[in-house]
Amino acid sequence: MALRGLIAAVHTPFDAHGELCLEVVESQLAVLLGQQVPGVFVCGSTGESHSLSVEERFQLVERWVQVSRGTGLQVIVHVGSNSLRDARQLASHAEKSGAVAISAQAPSYFKPRTAADLCDWCVEIAAAAAATPFYFYDIPVMTGVNVSMPDLLDLAAARIPNFAGLKFTNTDLMSYQLCTRAHGARFDIAFGVDEMLLAALCFGAQGAVGSSYNFAAKIYHQIISAFQRGDLAEAREHQFRSVQVIRILAAAGYMGAAREVMGLLGAPVGDPRLPNARLDAAAKTQLKKNLDACGFFDWIRG
């Protein structure tokens, strides 16, 4: 198993009352297929998984698998939870539903202190979906778990038969290089920091998972294309476009702003759930003005 190209970490669609709105998934799929995105990462950070019930996560996974059938789109499911029992249930369900891979963040309340503790936890989740590739999702800025990923790979290599690699949402590029070469480059290390994709390509990245691939995949396709041609000057220009867009979204409140952009592109995924803040009408208007001013809509359509 290897994740290749751009994998969009998709939003969980909500209606005006904040309830799950599964019919929007087809619109999300259409936007992604139009941008030639080969896969989706469901119920991750962008999908606000920790704001969903287990039953809602079951329903969302089933919907994505259903609507993507026959399209060639790969469905990867995040199954992490602060409850190990819930994570195991989610893993088993994802496998039965037809996910091509599963992934899990570290628990973020009672935190594993060492790579060995974290590996013990991964063993339990991976075993609940033993026929499905398992990726650990390293995102210390959100979980507060700063464990050595090279050390985790050493332990997982011996203990987890279906351990495929990492979703590496971490700016430590020294660790990234060590992980890509660990055990004879045995593991797939998908990069997860959109605004640093070019740097990861220089270190051999083949696949990337990120939220801005939902609406700005064309910018990143151009980064990859320019890099492959050896035109680093052009690649840097496209990467800086990404930085500008992400900076605008972050200034407005990233989760709400990214969801608003999806609506502008024809996939009305609704406002986020608390504690993520909604954008009011004035903020939504200003967001569109700022994106227009920087050239975003030309970049993704030109």
Buried (B, 14 or more C-beta within 10 A) or exposed (E): BEBEBBBBBBBBBBBEEBEBBBEBBBBBBBBBBEBEBBBBBBBBBBBBBBBBEBEBBBBBBBBBBBBBEEEEBBBBBBBBBBEBEBBBBBBBBBBEBBBBBBBBBBBBEEBBEEBBBBBBBBBBBBBBBEEBBBBBBBBBEEBEBEBBBBBBBBBBBEBBEBBBBBBBBBBBBEBBBBBBBBEEEEBBBBBBBBBBBBBBBEBEBBBBBBBBBBBBBBBBBBBBEBBEEEEBEBBBEBBBBBEBBBBBBEEBBBBBBBBBBBBBBEBBBBBBBEEBBBBEEEBBEBBBEBBEEBEBBEBBEE
